[in-house]
């Protein structure tokens, strides 16, 4: 039996890259995947259905970091699906500039998308769970919340102060929510991807010197692929990870161990 048959998984930032790979991975496990993105989700939907899952496209912009918009988004999904078994907060942006030149607009945009929205989405799903959702779920089942952190949840990075702040924040929020909600049958964990070949890292890969310096430090000697992250998300959302709470797991080809 597939691990997520008859289960609903919400994935943000689902239109490409890591988010699309996560959606497809849950599709292979039989999930109804609610993919959230501001851009077209046709390709992701095709990948999920081809993998054996069911796909619900949800067009939404998480850039405001609004509590009310996050609550409305989750309410809309619940109206169509009746339940949420797992939420993967993957949506994120990055802005690059030296710290002395970093603009207020870029700072706010990154923090709202990368930190505020994930927190308020977790809040909205947990509120549903605690006010009736848990009673509707199969006996003993748990709500799974998975945040996408980063190597920059542990390190400082270069010319990405807002991104670093947001990803340190995600690690902290993950632990804080786990402390409050573990007793409520809610697991809150995070995956910290290493250097993954996505749109967000295109600038690094295009810089020959920087690209080589990154590869020189990764014991695997390669950039990660989005699919390398998807399996960790499926694991944390599954029953195999019921005693994981407040963990930030790095999937980085050995970068942090170097």
KAFEN-V162144 format. One line per field, one symbol per residue. psi: psi as a letter, one per 30 degrees, with the letter a starting at -180 (. if undefined). A space follows every 50 residues. Layout:
# KAFEN-V162144
psi = ???
This chain:
# KAFEN-V162144
psi = kkfgkglkkkklhfflbeeeeeeeeeefggljkjkklflkgeeeeeeeee fgakkjkjjkjgffgkeeeeeeeeeeeeeffflkfkkjjfkllkkklkef fkleeeeeeeeeefeeeeefeeeeeeeeefhfeefflkkfllkkkjkjbl fgfflfakgheeeeeeeeeeeeeeeeeeeefefghkkjllkjkbjkjlef geeeffjeeeeeeeeffjefhlklleffeeeeeeefflffgfgkkgkjjk jgggeff.
